[in-house]
């Protein structure tokens, strides 16, 4: 299970479209399962399962009809096709829904139909673009459970893009993207340990001045994030009383927490995962990307 994590506009979907052969490579090289994506796209496609962010199920067909039709597009037929369809319906908890029209299903169940389609032809690499978009937390958890189960039972490598920190936390490895570039890559535990201790956030009216005094008085390196002072320190709980005592009139609030994936993102990029600065950059980046495609 491999998660590509980043805010909207960080380049995740563009990377997904390149890996799924939907747009050509403009520069650089990509190898997928030993095949060159530029010169052997058909060989790559044959080994891919893909679930797009926008639904690709036919609402006027039943669950089973959607899966059977998809299987035929991949050259499956007869007993093998129906056997695989039954296998996927059972694995994804859809066996009792196979005769229902897709339009009558909840969003979470429709997404499961997408997963069943994507894994029907037994791909070696399963790509998913924002699979939890528009799903409630319960449906998100269900989808994650079925993805993990499918990965373990079939050996397929699952690669998904996401802007949800809690979703990425469940992956075996995470690639963090920021403004179209790879900011960090490792296991969730290793990324969190890279933060270097507890995360301390100080809200103050003069962040730059306080950061300078922290460096002068305590030799502490502080970052300014969203007009707050941020420190990464071992045994952060021991520093809280020291800081409050040293700057009683300068600190509006001070919080302490163990490193999260958002702390990891801040550590490697200097920005909060969801910040006004990031949002502006994302909208601009998205516009530029669209212009390039046209």
Buried (B, 14 or more C-beta within 10 A) or exposed (E): BBBBBBBBBBBBBBBBBBBBBEEEEEEEEBEBBEBBBBEBBEBBBBBBBBBBBEBBBBEEBBBBBBBBEBBEEBEBEEEEBBEBBBBBBEBBBBBEBBEBBBEEBEEBBBBBBBBBBBBBBBBBBBBBBBBBBEBEEEBBBBBBEBBBEBBEEBEBBBBBBBBBBBBBBBBEBBBBBBBBEBBBBBEBEEBBEBBEBBBBBBBBEEBEEBBEBBEEEBEBEBBEBBEBBBBBBEEBEEBBEEBEEBBEEBBEEBEBEEBBBBBBBBBBBBBBBBBEEBEEBBEEBBEEBEEEEE
